[in-house]
Amino acid sequence: MLQRARSNPVGRALALALVVLLTSLGAQAAERRFLRTETLPRQLRAACPLCPALLPNAALQEPPQEPPQEPASRIPTAQEIDSVLRELSAVTGFRVRRQLPFELITRDQVNKYLKEQIRQSVKPDEIRAEEVTLKKFGFAPADFDLKQTTIDLLTEQAAAFYDFHRKKLFISDWATVNMRDAALIHELAHALADQNFPIQKYLSKTNNDSEASMAREAVVEGQASWLMLEVTARRSGRSLADPETARRLMATDSDSSDSEYPVFSKAPLYLRRTLLFPYDDGERFQQAIFLHDGKPAFARVFRQAPASTAQIMHPDRYFSGEMPTSPDLPKTLKHAKPFVEGQLGELETRILLEQYAGADLAESLGPRLKGSDYRIDEAKASHRMTLLYLSDWSDEDAATRYFDAYQKVLRAKWKQIEVTAQDDAHFSGKSEDGYFTLVRDGVRILSQEGFIDPPVTEPRP
Ligand SMILES: [Zn+2]
């Protein structure tokens, strides 16, 4: 059966059921940010905006905070919840429609909860399709176990979550008081948004288009993360509307090497980047829409969802409605059938570039991607998997640079590679995965990989 690719179906399925507040990167990045902003209340220092769909497994260890803090042994009172909901409503204009139950949960319970959610909502075929895709592109090693890594990551990271089905908030019993206070704002922001724009419906209405899914997750998590900063800032008479406050609060450290989070820090770059994207890039996106629209920005991002990771990273493309292109791939060969297909948008293309050609090139070249399509076909008899990947660039210079960078990807992701032909528009040969051909034609680049015979198709005009 042909699967539509989704970036991490395990994490995404969880995102449809609950939004989790993750601690590790988010918390640490937030911590560093707040250390630079002495005037802000200390509550903000601990927990932040990581509630993504999937995160690493720091869960099995001691809570990661520095000097041990008092555990949040106390469930927030109804009065406390009501007061935070009012603060959130004042910022967003969203109506508070009902109160919410809040419950403490242990790490063991978090782990069981996650496994049950995955069992109910993710099909093994979807997990396999995603694993094959990640491995074919070189995002993950051959022995990578997507489901287990995702469960481990989330168990490590989940400090709090909001369950859409049960309309209930959970907070882990190991969360510190500071984390709890920040988590309360973040999770109540989800709950309030859900009372005005049902989030589950919003997240699931993407026809399994992974670019649209990631963009919508960035709206959900980015808004909750942004609101956590804004509500706390307002308590001390500040606002993200002030450029200086925004500059200090929203600065992110792109890389924190957190040895306290072994699962997270060992996870493939792809998982780490896609996990953080909804929080970090989503928060900057919400800020851009807020500065542009004021209060209506909070409803706008739900009514008019962004369609791609590029729109999240470049809000001007959201305002102008610029969509990724979808170049046509060569047809599936006679003896094969399509196994999985999808698009590699700006986020994933940047991750691939960062992993194999460096962060600087990822940063400069990523925005010049117009769009790309890929498909993995499976040979009917041998079950051999072939990858077809066609990308479309803004100009020939960008295409030439990607053509060079993608050769580095090919040389590095395989153990053995024998190059048989190479010029400024062709690169072909054989690896342990089979024959490959990389061709640049104007602004388009077609890679065909894993064939039993040398592939011949050129990109279409
Ligand atoms: Zn969240």
Residues whose N, C-alpha, C, O or C-beta is under 5 A from the ligand:
A	BS01	ZN	V19 V20 C51 E221 A224
